Amino acid sequence: MNYIINVDETNFSEIIKATQEVPVVFHFSSPIEPQSLEMEATFRRLSEEFPQQFLLALVNCEEQPMIAAQFQVRSVPTSYFFHQGQPVDAIHGWISEQELRIRLSHILPKEEELQFAQALEFLEAGQYDLALPLLKSAWEKTDKRQSDFGLLYAETHIAMKEIEPAKAILAEIPLQDRDSRWQGLQDQICLLEQAADSPEIQQLQRDYAQNPTPDIAVKLANQLHQVGRNEEALMLLFEWLKSDINVNNGEVKSQFLALLSAMGNVDPLVIKFRRQFYSLLY
């Protein structure tokens, strides 16, 4: 999509429709009015500075008098700002670049909206690990009030079979937003939990209850990790490390660090357990 467009009768209706999807600035100028051309140049620079964040619709009043008449343009430069399909601001006459930036900022997407949009692109490409930190940041920037962000954040964890983080996120969704989508994600978690409680895990849990050894702990932690029950796995190993960091000739420590490495650096559990592990070293 071209984000700088010269408006004429053939594309005017299409641009008006686009105002419902993207912020649009209509700038009316004339080749015989230097200040209108100066503002147009400023708008062009801002379009490059904020790529794909707003559509700049340029109207040459000398060539498109009918369009100018529809906006009741009586002099240039004149600019109209559209957001979500509605005109929200207008500038009549020349203003400084600083003032122009302030007026433009009112319709530009917020940082969290840009992060959410970028996360959607990563998700479409199957890059869940890249989407997660963006969704986390976007949700937190709204003080966890934008439930759509939180629900997609939880859904991404579910897609990665990370049950505990998803449950924690869903628990923070406001009561008024716990709709059918929220319930659907809860149901998916229940199914994952049932699948995660495999016969192998159940047998290892019984063995460990009867004979709690570091060897069985390592095997059980591996199985728990395979089904996304990472917090249980890490906690199981960490309990042994607290008593002896080199227990079982360092095998427990090696497995603990291997799990952290496999989980990546953006998972909050990794940060939490790395901090706890380092506390044992000093």
C-alpha positions, -999 to +999 in steps of 0.1 A: +000+000+000+013+035-010+010+058+021+014+090+001-014+094-025-023+122-049-061+125-046-084+128-076-119+119-086-110+083-094-096+074-060-114+098-037-141+073-025-115+046-019-094+070+003-125+080+023-132+043+029-096+038+040-101+064+068-120+036+087-089+014+087-059+038+089-054+074+101-056+097+071-044+133+066-059+152+037-036+181+029-049+208+004-023+228-013-017+249-044+015+253-065+011+291-062+010+291-024+045+285-010+034+279+026+011+251+015+040+234-004+062+239+027+037+221+048+033+194+022+071+188+024+069+186+061+041+160+059+061+140+035+091+139+059+068+129+087+053+101+065+089+088+061+096+092+098+064+072+108+062+047+080+029+031+074+013+048+104-008+072+085-020+078+050-011+112+035-037+122+009-025+152-011-050+174-029-039+200-055-067+225-053-059+239-087-064+205-103-092+191-080-115+220-072-145+197-068-128+177-040-116+210-023-152+222-025-165+191-007-142+199+022-153+236+020-116+246+016-115+284+013-077+289+015-045+269+015-028+254+033-057+234+049-054+200+064-080+176+078-072+147+101-093+115+100-093+087+126-115+057+126-135+071+097-143+104+114-127+139+110-111+147+143-090+178+136-084+205+111-057+230+104-065+262+085-033+281+076+004+275+082+017+261+114+052+251+126+066+216+123+066+213+161+029+221+163+022+198+133+039+169+151+017+175+181-015+175+161-004+144+141+005+125+173-032+125+183-041+102+154-010+081+151-011+045+165+002+042+200+033+022+207+014-007+221-008-008+190+023-010+168+037-038+189+004-057+187+004-053+149+040-065+146+031-095+169+003-104+145+027-105+116+051-128+136+022-151+145+010-153+109+046-164+101+046-190+129+072-171+148+057-174+183+089-167+202+092-133+185+055-124+190+055-132+228+076-103+241+057-078+219+024-091+232+036-089+267+049-054+263+017-042+245-005-056+272+015-042+300+016-007+284-022-007+286-020-016+324-035-049+313-068-032+305-068-041+268-082-076+271-078-084+233-040-080+238-041-102+269-062-129+253-039-132+223-009-132+246-025-162+265-035-179+232+001-177+220+014-194+252-013-221+247-001-226+211+034-232+225+019-256+251+030-233+279+001-239+303+011-220+335+019-186+318-014-189+299-034-196+331-017-166+349-026-143+320-062-154+318-066-149+356-058-112+351-084-106+324-111-084+339-144-101+348-164-081+323-142-093+295-144-130+303-165-138+272-168-169+251-132-164+237-119-164+273-138-195+282-126-212+250-090-206+260-097-220+294-111-251+278-080-255+256-059-253+288-080-281+304-074-303+273-037-296+274-035-304+311-053-337+304-029-346+276+001-334+297-007-359+325+006-389+306+010-424+320+048-420+319+046-389+340+021-405+364+044-435+369+074-413+375+055-393+400+046-425+419+082-436+417+094-403+430+069-402+458+081-437+470+118-431+464+127-394+459+161-395+442+178-370+419+179-395+391+141-399+391+138-361+395+158-355+364+137-380+344+104-365+357+116-330+350+124-340+314+089-354+309+073-324+324+092-301+302+082-321+271+045-313+278+051-277+287+049-281+325+081-261+329+074-245+362+069-279+379+100-292+362+122-263+373+108-263+408+115-300+412+151-297+402+157-265+421+146-282+454+176-305+449+200-277+440+191-258+472+204-286+493+235-292+471+242-274+439+264-302+427+241-330+437+244-362+416+278-351+402+263-320+388+237-338+366+208-320+383+224-286+377+232-294+341+196-305+335+183-274+352+204-251+331+195-270+299+158-265+306+163-228+311+183-226+278+156-245+259+129-221+272+147-190+257+152-157+273+118-141+272+099-165+294+093-149+328+100-183+344+135-182+330+142-148+346+127-160+379+147-193+381+179-178+368+178-153+395+171-179+421+199-201+408+225-172+409+215-166+445+228-201+453+262-192+438+269-162+460 
